[in-house]
């Protein structure tokens, strides 16, 4: 019996291992291909619908944000802290609008979200009032009025203490003043050659014997070219300060100052010529000044923009001589221009890149 069992255990099974069979014995059959195509279409449609849902959710979120802003503008509390609560009503087109009550249908209102307030939060220790240390300090002493320095009951006066209560505020002083230059004179006490009386030198002026000081003219230039405030508006500002200036006077000052800006303008042109890439364009510019040999008031404003400088050239003509004169014979590089034929004069010297917008 034992011998038979040993023989049986040593006998190997002649049955082959079971191979994994595909679900379909004909994977390339028509129904399977049709099902695969259908599954592929369903996956694409699912992706498209998911994208539509994402776009819809984003649009809903944007509209909700806009609605919250509009509701805040319309029903928001007043910024005046001293105003009574019963006067915190928004008005639109003269009609008083009551804010929505809490008892309104909650289905029509959006859920309230906790929004973090701007500025210091509750519990923040703070850093105190920041007092600028670089500004000049002017002390203003306030005396107690005489009628308040007596006792209201017995009439005895108060005695002064060497104590004060100080507070600081930031102030801004604007004013036009007349500056009088008093120059001392001295006479010599010897018999040597030379002037008998000498006078202290006068501070330098941008315009000799001019009406305005250097600081006044510099301030006017900054107002006009940096802050873009026209001269007529500046004249109205001076009128509020009690100074009456004629427009022709300021215009004459600017014409005189223009001579001092010529070297700076030449330096800007030289800097622009040293570049290798420019954007160039021209536009008509009305100049109501008569010029010999020219009819009408139409001039042309040329703009040459590079990385380091922007140069404007005002010329009575729209000819090819303007860009040719500006770039000279040494400038080389790329210019972005439109199809205006005047720029063809730079072929061979510049590589023209035409503007797609034009």
C-alpha positions in Angstrom: 0.0 0.0 0.0 2.8 2.3 0.9 4.6 1.5 -2.3 1.5 2.3 -4.4 1.1 5.7 -2.6 4.8 6.5 -3.3 4.3 5.7 -7.0 1.2 7.7 -7.2 2.9 10.8 -5.6 5.8 10.6 -8.0 3.5 10.5 -11.0 3.2 13.9 -12.6 -0.1 15.1 -13.9 -0.4 15.1 -17.6 -3.1 17.8 -17.6 -1.8 21.1 -19.1 -2.2 24.3 -17.1 -5.3 26.3 -17.9 -4.6 29.3 -20.2 -6.3 32.6 -19.7 -9.0 33.0 -22.4 -10.1 36.4 -23.6 -13.7 37.3 -23.1 -14.3 37.2 -26.8 -12.9 34.5 -28.9 -13.0 36.9 -31.8 -11.4 40.2 -30.6 -11.5 41.7 -34.1 -15.1 41.0 -34.7 -17.6 43.8 -35.6 -19.6 44.0 -32.4 -16.5 44.4 -30.2 -15.2 47.2 -32.4 -18.5 48.9 -32.3 -18.6 48.7 -28.5 -15.1 50.1 -28.3 -16.0 53.0 -30.5 -19.1 53.7 -28.4 -17.1 53.6 -25.2 -14.6 56.1 -26.7 -17.4 58.5 -27.7 -18.9 58.3 -24.3 -15.5 59.1 -22.7 -15.1 62.1 -24.9 -18.7 63.3 -24.2 -18.1 62.8 -20.5 -14.9 65.0 -20.7 -16.8 67.7 -22.6 -19.6 67.7 -20.1 -17.2 67.9 -17.2 -15.5 70.9 -18.9 -18.9 72.6 -19.4 -19.7 72.0 -15.7 -16.4 73.5 -14.6 -17.0 76.6 -16.9 -20.5 77.0 -15.5 -19.2 76.7 -11.9 -16.6 79.4 -12.6 -19.1 81.7 -14.1 -21.5 81.2 -11.2 -18.8 82.0 -8.8 -17.9 85.1 -10.7 -21.5 86.3 -10.8 -21.9 85.6 -7.1 -18.9 87.7 -6.3 -20.3 90.5 -8.4 -23.6 90.2 -6.7 -22.0 90.3 -3.3 -20.2 93.5 -4.2 -23.3 95.1 -5.5 -25.3 94.1 -2.4 -22.4 95.5 -0.2 -22.5 98.8 -2.1 -26.2 99.1 -1.9 -26.9 97.8 1.7 -23.5 98.3 3.3 -23.2 100.2 6.5 -22.3 103.9 6.4 -18.6 104.8 7.0 -19.7 107.6 9.4 -19.4 106.1 12.9 -21.4 108.9 14.5 -24.4 108.4 12.3 -27.4 106.8 14.1 -28.3 103.3 13.2 -31.8 104.2 12.0 -30.2 106.5 9.3 -28.1 103.8 7.7 -30.3 103.6 4.6 -29.0 103.4 1.1 -30.5 105.7 -1.5 -30.6 105.3 -5.2 -32.0 107.8 -7.6 -33.6 109.6 -4.7 -35.5 106.5 -3.5 -34.7 105.1 0.0 -33.9 101.4 -0.2 -34.5 99.3 2.9 -31.8 96.7 3.6 -32.9 93.1 3.4 -34.2 91.7 6.8 -32.9 88.5 8.4 -36.4 87.1 8.2 -36.4 87.0 4.4 -36.6 83.8 2.6 -33.2 82.1 3.0 -33.6 80.3 -0.3 -33.2 83.6 -2.1 -30.0 84.7 -0.3 -26.6 83.4 -0.7 -24.9 81.7 2.3 -22.9 84.1 4.3 -19.2 83.4 4.3 -16.8 84.6 7.0 -14.7 87.3 5.4 -11.5 88.4 7.0 -11.6 92.1 7.6 -8.9 94.4 6.3 -6.3 96.0 8.7 -5.4 94.9 12.1 -7.3 91.9 13.5 -8.9 91.5 16.8 -6.3 90.8 19.5 -3.5 92.3 17.5 -1.2 94.3 19.8 -0.5 97.0 17.2 2.6 99.1 16.6 1.4 102.5 17.6 1.2 105.7 15.6 4.1 106.0 13.2 5.7 109.5 13.4 8.0 110.5 10.5 11.5 111.4 11.9 12.9 113.0 8.7 10.4 115.8 8.4 11.3 119.3 9.8 9.6 120.0 13.1 7.9 123.3 13.9 6.6 124.0 17.4 3.4 126.0 17.9 2.8 127.2 21.5 -0.8 127.5 22.5 -1.5 129.8 25.5 -4.4 129.5 27.8 -6.9 132.3 27.2 -6.9 134.9 30.0 -10.6 134.4 30.8 -10.0 130.7 31.4 -7.0 131.2 33.8 -9.2 132.4 36.7 -11.3 130.4 39.0 -14.9 130.6 38.0 -16.0 130.6 41.7 -13.6 133.0 43.5 -11.8 134.7 40.6 -8.3 133.9 41.8 -5.8 133.3 38.9 -4.2 130.0 38.0 -0.4 129.9 38.4 1.7 128.7 35.4 3.4 125.3 35.5 6.4 124.1 33.6 4.3 121.3 32.2 2.9 120.9 28.7 0.7 118.4 26.9 2.2 117.7 23.5 0.7 116.2 20.3 2.0 115.9 16.8 0.1 116.1 13.5 1.3 116.1 9.9 0.7 119.4 8.1 1.2 120.7 4.6 2.0 124.4 4.0 1.6 125.9 0.5 2.2 129.5 -0.1 3.7 132.0 -2.6 6.1 134.4 -1.0 8.2 137.4 -2.1 11.9 136.8 -1.4 13.9 140.0 -1.0 17.6 139.8 -1.5 19.5 142.3 0.6 23.1 142.5 -0.5 25.5 144.2 1.8 28.0 146.8 0.5 31.5 147.6 1.8 33.9 150.4 1.1 37.6 150.1 1.0 39.8 151.9 3.6 43.0 152.0 1.5 44.3 154.0 -1.4 45.0 150.9 -3.6 43.6 150.5 -7.1 40.3 148.7 -7.4 36.6 149.4 -6.8 35.9 151.7 -3.9 32.7 149.8 -3.0 31.9 146.1 -3.4 28.5 144.4 -3.2 27.6 140.9 -2.1 27.0 138.7 -5.1 23.4 137.9 -6.1 22.3 134.3 -6.1 22.4 132.7 -9.6 19.2 132.9 -11.7 18.0 130.7 -14.6 16.8 133.8 -16.4 18.9 136.9 -15.6 16.9 139.6 -14.0 13.8 137.4 -14.2 10.7 137.7 -12.2 10.7 134.1 -10.8 13.3 132.3 -8.8 15.0 129.1 -9.8 12.9 127.0 -7.3 9.7 128.5 -8.7 10.6 127.6 -12.3 11.8 124.1 -11.4 8.5 123.5 -9.5 6.5 124.7 -12.5 8.5 122.4 -14.9 7.9 119.4 -12.7 4.2 120.2 -12.4 3.9 120.4 -16.2 6.1 117.6 -17.5 6.0 115.1 -14.6 2.5 115.5 -13.2 1.0 116.6 -16.5 -0.6 119.7 -15.2 -1.1 122.3 -17.9 0.1 125.9 -17.5 -3.5 127.3 -17.5 -4.4 125.1 -14.6 -1.2 126.1 -12.7 -2.1 129.7 -13.2 -5.4 129.1 -11.6 -3.6 127.4 -8.7 -1.4 130.5 -8.2 -4.5 132.7 -8.2 -5.8 130.8 -5.2 -2.5 131.7 -3.5 -2.9 135.4 -4.4 -0.5 135.5 -7.3 -1.7 136.8 -10.6 0.4 135.5 -13.5 -0.3 136.1 -17.2 -0.1 133.0 -19.5 2.3 134.9 -21.8 4.8 135.5 -19.0 5.0 131.8 -18.1 5.2 130.8 -21.8 8.1 133.2 -22.3 9.9 131.6 -19.4 9.4 128.2 -20.9 10.8 129.4 -24.2 13.9 130.7 -22.5 14.3 127.5 -20.5 14.1 125.5 -23.7 17.6 126.6 -24.6 18.9 124.9 -21.5 17.2 121.6 -22.5 18.8 121.4 -26.0 21.9 119.6 -24.7 19.7 117.1 -22.9 17.7 116.5 -26.0 20.8 116.0 -28.1 22.0 113.5 -25.5 18.7 111.6 -25.8 19.1 111.4 -29.5 22.7 110.1 -29.2 21.6 107.5 -26.7 18.8 106.4 -29.0 21.1 106.0 -31.9 23.4 103.7 -29.9 20.5 101.2 -29.6 19.8 98.3 -32.0 16.0 98.0 -31.9 13.4 100.8 -32.4 9.7 101.2 -32.8 9.0 104.1 -35.1 5.7 105.8 -36.1 4.4 109.2 -37.0 1.1 111.1 -36.6 -0.2 114.4 -37.6 0.1 117.2 -35.1 -1.5 120.6 -35.4 0.8 123.5 -34.8 -0.8 126.9 -35.1 2.3 128.8 -36.2 3.1 130.2 -39.6 6.2 128.9 -41.3 7.6 130.4 -44.4 7.0 128.1 -47.4 4.4 126.0 -45.7 0.7 126.2 -46.1 -1.7 125.1 -43.3 -1.0 124.1 -39.7 -0.6 120.4 -40.1 2.8 119.2 -38.8 4.0 115.7 -38.0 5.1 114.2 -34.7 7.6 111.4 -35.1 8.3 108.9 -32.3 11.4 106.9 -31.9 11.1 104.4 -29.1 14.1 102.2 -27.9 14.8 100.4 -24.7 16.6 103.3 -23.0 15.1 106.4 -24.6 12.0 107.8 -26.3 12.6 110.7 -28.6 9.9 112.9 -30.2 10.7 114.8 -33.4 8.2 117.6 -34.5 8.7 118.3 -38.2 6.5 120.2 -40.7 6.9 117.5 -43.2 6.2 113.7 -43.5 9.1 113.0 -45.8 11.8 110.3 -45.7 14.4 112.9 -44.6 13.1 112.8 -41.0 14.1 109.2 -40.2 17.2 109.5 -42.4 18.4 112.5 -40.5 17.5 111.0 -37.1 19.4 107.7 -37.6 22.3 109.2 -39.5 24.8 106.9 -41.2 26.1 105.0 -38.2 22.9 103.5 -36.6 22.3 99.8 -37.4 19.6 97.5 -36.2 15.9 96.6 -36.5 12.9 99.0 -36.8 9.3 98.0 -36.3 7.3 100.2 -38.6 4.1 100.2 -40.8 4.1 100.1 -44.6 4.6 103.8 -45.0 7.0 104.3 -47.9 9.3 106.8 -46.2 10.9 104.1 -44.2 12.2 102.4 -47.4 15.0 104.9 -47.3 16.6 102.9 -44.5 16.8 99.7 -46.5 20.3 98.4 -46.4 20.9 100.2 -43.1 18.0 98.9 -41.1 16.0 95.7 -41.1 12.3 96.5 -41.3 9.8 94.5 -39.4 6.3 95.3 -40.5 3.6 95.8 -38.0 0.9 93.0 -38.2 -1.8 95.4 -36.9 -1.3 97.7 -40.0 
